[in-house]
Amino acid sequence: MTIRLVIIGGGPGGNTAATWAARLGAEVTIIERDIMGGAAHLLDCIPSKAMIATGGAVSATKRFAGMGLEQQTAEIDVDHLAERIDGIRTRLENTTTQLLDSQGIRIIRGEASFVDPHTVTVRTAAGEERIEGDAFIIATGSRPRIPQWCTPDGERILITRECYPPKIFPKSIAVVGSGVTGVEFVHMFASFGAKVSLIVSRQQVLPGKDPEAAAVLEETFLNKGVELLKGARAESIERSGDEVIVKCSDGREVRATHAVLAIGSEPNVEGLNLEAAGVELDSRGYINIDQHCQTNVGHIYAAGDVSGKLPLSSVASMQGRKIAEHLMVGTKANHRHLDYDKAASAIFTEPELADVGLAEAEAFSSGRKIRVTKVPFSSTAKALIHNDPRGFVKLISDPNTGVVLGGSIVGRHAGELISVVALAVTANLKVADLLDSLLVHPSLAEALSEAAE
Ligand SMILES: Cc1cc2nc3c(=O)[nH]c(=O)nc-3n(C[C@H](O)[C@H](O)[C@H](O)COP(=O)(O)OP(=O)(O)OC[C@H]3O[C@@H](n4cnc5c(N)ncnc54)[C@H](O)[C@@H]3O)c2cc1C
């Protein structure tokens, strides 16, 4: 019997599940209400990286000045920038749609809601359609969190999605929230020449990340003239003519031409009528899943941000793939559960920060014995050649077995280099395996084999 799989949400979680399940023989329908490829993915993740890349090109001109080139001044053409971002988004949206089409997957544009555990209705432009399925995947993603004390106006008080690029380019901007998104926005606007203030609720940016890595970033921000308001909690943001005023609970305030909120996200569960399906949420409002991404209702799975695991496109896609395999093939002997602790992630600032697996601080607080080796990029020829010796590679391994447990990289291309450590962590490779790899010279990766010595 062919399994009829119905997927709600066309982001990385939904569309990856769709293509894998179709390949494995399912009859797949995917429902998307907004943009195929995913709202968080194509309206936030990708455009933010495109803006950061353009900002990076601006700051590269300064690096080139130390490489024997006359210093150039880069002018931003906002219309061109907007066109570029639109172009990338449209291309990725079309590629996703074509891939789904080519696999015979039915695409429905509309908003889905459960009627009972085996039926959804979809509100489309043409009316309402009922769809029955044997299995379902809820992959509806998340949206930026807007606190009660602030009303974004799309002009000067912004959510992240309104910044690619904003209607008026900020002369100065207050970034509220110093997690991954917050620091990326600080970097992005600072590289475009804006005066940036960052409201940091704790005493360190990027709470939970390697403090040494966070310290390198803080230092870079301070060198760029970014104002860091540590231990400050924003409690209101108001317009005052062409300015915004961010007030903090300790009395400090920031005046800027713009403010952007980067204080996390909320799951898209409203309107799904999950009660009719019997699907339970956790205490934070995300969908409860087990190690197979199954909800409490066996034939209903959840993938991506809505499942409350790591909010990363890569994790959403992997969950989608694992669900398709579990649904179509079952748990085979060689099945590997998705191990969220082994997910690599990167922060696209300058320098980039990336990590995977066990963190030094985590090992320290749990009392686990580890071996930590750290090598600065300044000791590699490649970093000097490219006039950017900032940062380091840190490898964390088991002192008894030599197995690589984690790593943290700060520097140029950290987001690419961490893949080597991610492979080592996933495949339980040893530091000796890294050391025995014949690497390219000159390359930044040489710092990894040096750290493995
Ligand atoms: C500013 C920012 C930067 C980011 N940068 C990165 C990064 O560098 N790397 C990274 O890995 N991740 C990044 N992320 C996170 C990443 O975008 C998300 O983790 C990822 O998109 C989650 O995929 P998803 O499929 O769960 O959700 P989405 O991509 O949001 O897709 C869900 C889809 O479901 C649809 N939907 C919702 N409800 C319904 C319904 N009832 N009926 C039909 N359709 C529905 C939505 O329209 C949406 O298109 C970033 C996020 C933000 C906000």
The ligand as an SDF file (V2000), in Angstrom:
LIG
                    3D

 53 58  0  0  0  0  0  0  0  0999 V2000
   17.7790   36.1720   11.1790 C   0  0  0  0  0  0  0  0  0  0  0  0
   17.9180   34.6750   11.0810 C   0  0  0  0  0  0  0  0  0  0  0  0
   19.0890   34.1190   10.6010 C   0  0  0  0  0  0  0  0  0  0  0  0
   19.2480   32.7380   10.5220 C   0  0  0  0  0  0  0  0  0  0  0  0
   20.4280   32.2350   10.0690 N   0  0  0  0  0  0  0  0  0  0  0  0
   20.6230   30.8980   10.0230 C   0  0  0  0  0  0  0  0  0  0  0  0
   21.8640   30.3470    9.5860 C   0  0  0  0  0  0  0  0  0  0  0  0
   22.8000   31.0690    9.2680 O   0  0  0  0  0  0  0  0  0  0  0  0
   21.9880   29.0010    9.5180 N   0  0  0  0  0  0  0  0  0  0  0  0
   20.9650   28.1570    9.8670 C   0  0  0  0  0  0  0  0  0  0  0  0
   21.1410   26.9260    9.7880 O   0  0  0  0  0  0  0  0  0  0  0  0
   19.7750   28.6390   10.2950 N   0  0  0  0  0  0  0  0  0  0  0  0
   19.5820   29.9840   10.3820 C   0  0  0  0  0  0  0  0  0  0  0  0
   18.3840   30.4860   10.8270 N   0  0  0  0  0  0  0  0  0  0  0  0
   17.3360   29.5600   11.2820 C   0  0  0  0  0  0  0  0  0  0  0  0
   16.5910   28.9300   10.0960 C   0  0  0  0  0  0  0  0  0  0  0  0
   16.1010   29.9180    9.2330 O   0  0  0  0  0  0  0  0  0  0  0  0
   15.4540   28.0750   10.6210 C   0  0  0  0  0  0  0  0  0  0  0  0
   15.9530   27.2190   11.6340 O   0  0  0  0  0  0  0  0  0  0  0  0
   14.8690   27.2110    9.4970 C   0  0  0  0  0  0  0  0  0  0  0  0
   14.3550   28.0140    8.4620 O   0  0  0  0  0  0  0  0  0  0  0  0
   13.7620   26.3240   10.0690 C   0  0  0  0  0  0  0  0  0  0  0  0
   13.1800   25.6000    9.0490 O   0  0  0  0  0  0  0  0  0  0  0  0
   11.6340   25.1990    9.1780 P   0  0  0  0  0  0  0  0  0  0  0  0
   11.3530   24.3180    7.9990 O   0  0  0  0  0  0  0  0  0  0  0  0
   11.3460   24.6930   10.5210 O   0  0  0  0  0  0  0  0  0  0  0  0
   10.8530   26.5990    9.1020 O   0  0  0  0  0  0  0  0  0  0  0  0
   10.6220   27.6810    7.9020 P   0  0  0  0  0  0  0  0  0  0  0  0
   11.8570   27.8440    7.1070 O   0  0  0  0  0  0  0  0  0  0  0  0
   10.0420   28.8800    8.5130 O   0  0  0  0  0  0  0  0  0  0  0  0
    9.4850   26.9710    7.0680 O   0  0  0  0  0  0  0  0  0  0  0  0
    8.2060   26.7360    7.6270 C   0  0  0  0  0  0  0  0  0  0  0  0
    7.1340   27.0490    6.6100 C   0  0  0  0  0  0  0  0  0  0  0  0
    5.8700   26.6330    7.0960 O   0  0  0  0  0  0  0  0  0  0  0  0
    4.8650   27.4990    6.5670 C   0  0  0  0  0  0  0  0  0  0  0  0
    3.6510   27.3940    7.3720 N   0  0  0  0  0  0  0  0  0  0  0  0
    3.4780   27.7480    8.6790 C   0  0  0  0  0  0  0  0  0  0  0  0
    2.2270   27.4430    9.0870 N   0  0  0  0  0  0  0  0  0  0  0  0
    1.5800   26.9040    8.0060 C   0  0  0  0  0  0  0  0  0  0  0  0
    0.2800   26.3970    7.7960 C   0  0  0  0  0  0  0  0  0  0  0  0
   -0.6350   26.3660    8.7730 N   0  0  0  0  0  0  0  0  0  0  0  0
   -0.0430   25.9430    6.5590 N   0  0  0  0  0  0  0  0  0  0  0  0
    0.8790   25.9570    5.5510 C   0  0  0  0  0  0  0  0  0  0  0  0
    2.1290   26.4260    5.6960 N   0  0  0  0  0  0  0  0  0  0  0  0
    2.4830   26.8740    6.9200 C   0  0  0  0  0  0  0  0  0  0  0  0
    5.5450   28.8670    6.6640 C   0  0  0  0  0  0  0  0  0  0  0  0
    4.9670   29.7670    5.7430 O   0  0  0  0  0  0  0  0  0  0  0  0
    6.9940   28.5420    6.3350 C   0  0  0  0  0  0  0  0  0  0  0  0
    7.3140   28.8170    4.9930 O   0  0  0  0  0  0  0  0  0  0  0  0
   18.1930   31.8760   10.9140 C   0  0  0  0  0  0  0  0  0  0  0  0
   16.9810   32.4220   11.3760 C   0  0  0  0  0  0  0  0  0  0  0  0
   16.8490   33.7970   11.4760 C   0  0  0  0  0  0  0  0  0  0  0  0
   15.5630   34.3650   12.0140 C   0  0  0  0  0  0  0  0  0  0  0  0
  1  2  1  0
  2  3  1  0
  2 52  2  0
  3  4  2  0
  4  5  1  0
  4 50  1  0
  5  6  2  0
  6  7  1  0
  6 13  1  0
  7  8  2  0
  7  9  1  0
  9 10  1  0
 10 11  2  0
 10 12  1  0
 12 13  2  0
 13 14  1  0
 14 15  1  0
 14 50  1  0
 15 16  1  0
 16 17  1  0
 16 18  1  0
 18 19  1  0
 18 20  1  0
 20 21  1  0
 20 22  1  0
 22 23  1  0
 23 24  1  0
 24 25  2  0
 24 26  1  0
 24 27  1  0
 27 28  1  0
 28 29  2  0
 28 30  1  0
 28 31  1  0
 31 32  1  0
 32 33  1  0
 33 34  1  0
 33 48  1  0
 34 35  1  0
 35 36  1  0
 35 46  1  0
 36 37  1  0
 36 45  1  0
 37 38  2  0
 38 39  1  0
 39 40  1  0
 39 45  2  0
 40 41  1  0
 40 42  2  0
 42 43  1  0
 43 44  2  0
 44 45  1  0
 46 47  1  0
 46 48  1  0
 48 49  1  0
 50 51  2  0
 51 52  1  0
 52 53  1  0
M  END
$$$$
